[in-house]
Amino acid sequence: MKRSEFEVRAGSPKDDEERDAFVREHKNGSFFHLAAWERVVETVFGNPRRDLLAWNGDRLVGALPLMNTPGFLGGKNLVSVPYGVYGGPLGVDGNVEQALLAEATGIADREQVGHLELRYAWNPGSELAGSTLYNTFIKDLPEKPEDVLAAMPKKARAEARKARKNHDLELSTGVWYVEDLYRMFVRNKHGLGSPSLPKRMFETMIREFNGSVQIHLVRKERDPLAAVMTFAYGDTLIAYYSGTALNADRNYSASNFMYLALQEWAIEQGFRVFDFGRSRVGSGAFKFKVHQGFEPTPLEYRYHLVRHRGTPTFTPSNPKTHALQAIWRQLPLWMVTRLSDVASPYLP
């Protein structure tokens, strides 16, 4: 489409329904491109929406979900999209996507932000600075639930089978398990030396997505051992926020069982694809997903640098953050829960 045939302008909440329909039809559209994701972030953290839409008359031909995020040392950044795995411009063709990108970089330059971050799940062929920090893990589900176990690597298969047979674990589903998930999520983040997210974020997601968010809980009798929040998007189930109880994996292989049972549940519900989310290359989560039989795919994040000289480096893999992680792990759990509410707006 020629540039003269469409106009790029700021989006508004009144466009959300039409934008969501466009996102769902686009081959690169994702759960995180949906307007409800931004409404969650705006409600919980107060981040302003800066969405850009491309119009050909009254027809929507492109969308770039975009939000302001605060910088650690002041200022702000622009991110598509914060707290999400995927983002970036969607257009009916490359010219529309380039126009959306050009408008976003223009805003970043005029407002002198630190950087503009675009969380592409595909290779955009862009000359912007890139990052190789994250991979995603997606695979097609088998046709029958009983085929999930057979498709797992030998060692993971043995661990999951043992968890089911010897420990009599059970997977239950319901948004009312949000307290269990949050408690275990905070505990795991504390052990990693990383801030958590506010409980309000989990609760707001459940409300805003109205049926597309679920929580799955693994129990041994009445004891919660592990939990995961999932997102339903078309024929894909996305496993996202998760947590485990102390020693639940060591004593019961709770996570091995949870993701086996979750994939079986997904097939029963009619899902055809399982998205295991992103992980930092070389992290424990990365290794676990590979162990479960998922192939890593690099995420093509891109950055337009304005005031910042390089791509973000404040990550757990940066040796300079190891001292902070060690201090965080020594703090009492009640304290890191409160401090996480303060820190999480700066870690989108």
N, C-alpha and C positions, 0 to 999 in steps of 0.2 A: 504494500500500500504506500503510495507517495505521501510525503510529509504534508503536502497541501490538502490532502483528503481527510485529515484528522487533526484534532486539537487536543493538546494535553493540558489538563487543568486539575486543581486540587479537588480531591474527593470530599464527601461529607457523609454523615450517618444515613441520610436519606437515600444514598446510593448503595447501601449495604446489600440489600436483597438482590439487586441486579448484578452487583459485583460478585456475590457468592455464586450465582448461577453461571457467570462467566468462568469463575475459577474452577467449578466442578466440571465444566466441559473442556477445559484446557488440559492438554497432555501433561504439562508440568505443574498444574495446580496441585495444591496440597492442603492438608488440614490447617496448616499454619498460615496459609494465605487467606483463610476465612475471616470475616469481619469480627466474629465472636472472639477470636484469639486476641485481637487488639482491644476489644471491649474488656476482656479479662485484665490485660496488662494495664489499661487505663484506669480501671476501677481499683486495682490493688496497689499500683505504684504511682499513679497520676501522670504517666507518660503521655504527652500530647500525640495525637495521630496526625500524620503528615502525608496521608495517602495521595497518590497521583493516579488519575484515570485518563485514558485516551478515548475520545469520542469521534465517531464519524456521523455527524448529524446527531440523531437520537440513539444511535447504536453504539454500545460499548465495545471497543475493540482492543483495550489494553488496561492492565491494572498493576500497580506497584504498591503493595502495603508497606507503609513506612512510618516509623515512630522516632521521636526524640528519646534519647537516654542520657542520663547525667554522667559526666566524667568524674573519675576518682579525684582529680586535682582541680576540679572546677570545669566550667564549660559544658559542652554537650556533644553527643555523637548522633548520627542518624543510622538506624538499623532496620533491615528488612529480613526477618522480623525478630524482635527481642524475645528471649526465652524459648524460641522455636528452633527447630532443626533446619527447616527449609524456608526459603524466601526468594526474593528477586523479582524482576519484572516479568509479566506475562502479556503476550500480545498475539494478535492474529498472524503476525509475521515479524521478521527480524527488524524491519524499519520501525515498527511501533515500539518494540522493546528498546531499540537504541534511542528513540525519542524520549521514552520514559527515563532511561538511564541518564541521558543528557540533562533533562530537567532536574533530576535528583542531584547530579553532580554540581549543577549550577546553584541550587539551593545551598548545598554544602559549602561551596566557595563563598557565596554572598554572606552566609551567616557565620563563616569562619569556625565551623565545627572542628572537632579533632579528626574524625574520619567518617566516611560513609561506608557501611558494611552491608554487603548483599550476600545472603546465604543460599547461593545457588546449589541445587542438587544435581545440576547438569553442567557440562562444560560450555560456558557462554562464548568462548572464543574471544575473550576480552583481553585488552592489554593492561587492565588494572592489576595492582599488586594482589598476589594470591597467597593462600595459606594451605598447608598440607597437614594441619593438626588433627582433623577429624575424618573418620570414615563412618559410613552408614551400612546397615546390614538388612537386606531385604531378600526374601525368597518366596517362591510359590509354595502354597500348601498342597499336600497330597489330597486326593479325592475323599479318602475315608479316614476317620479319626485313628483307627488302629494302625494306619500306615505311618503315623508320625514317629512312633518309637523305632520302627524298623529303619527309618531314614536317618536316624541320628548316628553320629560316629560311635564306634564300638565302646569306648570308655564312657562317654556321656550316656549312652544307652544303658549300660550296666548300672551306672549310678542312679539314673531315673527309675529303672525297674526295681532296684533295691529299695529306693525311697518309698515307692508305691507298695511293694510287697511286704517289706519288713516293718515299716513304720505306720502304715495305715493312715497316710495323709489324705486330706480332703481339700478340694478347691471349691470355694463358695464365691458367689458373685452378687454384688449390691453396693450402691453408693453409700449406704449406711456404714460401710467399713472405713470411712474416711479418717476417723480418729486413729484406727490401728495403722493405716498406711502412713499417716503423718508422723506418728510416734516413731515408727521404725525408720522412716526416711530421715528424720532428724538425727537419730542415733547413728545411722550409717554415714551421713555427712560429717558428723562429729568425728567419727573414727578416721575419716579420710583427711581431716583437717580443713574442711571446706564449710562455708556458711550454707545454711538450709534456705528454704523459701517459707514465706508466711503461710500459716494454715489457711488463711483467708483465700489464698490463691487456689488451693485445691477445692475449696467450697464454692468459689466463684466460677470455676470451670464447670463444675457439676451443674450449676444453675444456668449459666449462659449457653452451654451446648445442649442442654435439654434432651438427654437420652443418648447422645453420641459419646458420652464419657461413662466408663464403668470402672469399678474397683473389684479386684479379684483377691481373695484372701486364702492362704494356705493355713490349715489348722491341723494340729494333732489333738484329737478330742476337742477340748475347749481352748487350747492354748494357741494363739496366733503366732505363726512362725515366719511368714513372709507375705508381702502384698505388692500389687502393681496396679497402677492406673493405666487404662487403655483408652485409645481414641478410635472411633469407627469413622472411616472415610471411604465411601464407595464400597468396593469389594476388599478393602485393606483394613486390617486391624493393626494398630500401632501400639506397641508396648512402650510406655514412657517412664513416668516416675515410679520408683520401686523402693522397697526397704525390706530388711530381714531382721529378725530378732537375734540377740546375742547367741552365738554358737549354733544357730539353726542350720546352717549349711554344714558345719563340721559334724554335728550329731545326727542330722536327719536328711542331708542333701536337699534341703527345702527348695532352693532355687532351681536345681535340676528338675525336681518334680513340678514346680510351679510352671515353668515354661513348656514342659511336655504337656501338662494338663491344659494350659492356656491355648496352645495350638490345637489340641483336640476340641476344646470348646469353640474355638474360632471356626473350625470346619463345620461343626454342628450348627452354628449360627449362620452359615452360608458364606463366610469370608473365603477368599481364594488366595490372598497374599498376606504374609506376616512381615511387618516392619519392626525390626528390633531396635530402631533408633540409632543415634550416633554415639560414638565413643572416641576418646583420644587414642591415637595410635600408641600401642604398647602398654596401655593402662590395664588394670585388672579386669574391668568390664569388657574391654576389647578382646582380651584373651579368653574370657568366659564365652563370649559369643562365637568366637572361632571354634572353641571346644564343643559348642552345641551344634556345629555344622553349618554356620552361616559364613558366607564369603564377604569380606570387607570391600566396600566401594568408596574411593576417595570422594569427599565432598569438595566442591569447587567454589569455596568462599572467595569473594573478591572485595577489595578495599580501594576506595578513592581517598587518598591521604591528603589532608589539608594542613592542619597544625601539627599533627603527629608525623614523626619521621619514619615510622615503621608500623607493621601490622601489630595488633594487640599481643602482648607477651605476658600479661598478668594471668597465668594459668598454672595449674598444679604441676605441669611438666617443666616449668621454668625453675632451675635451681635456686634462683633468687627468692622464690616464694617458700622454700622448704622450711626456713626458720619460722615464718608466720604460721605455717601448717602445724609445726611442732607445738607452738604456743597454744594454738586453737584446740589441739587435742588434749591439752592439759587443763583447760577450763572446764568447770562443772557444766553439766548438760543444761541446767536451767538458765545459765548465763549465756551460753552460745545460742540458745533458742531466742532469747531477747536480742542479742547482738546480730543475729542473722536477719531479723526484721529491719535493722539499720543498714546492714551491708548489702543485702540482696538487690536493692535497686541499682547498685553499681556493678552488678555481675549478670548482665542480661544474656 
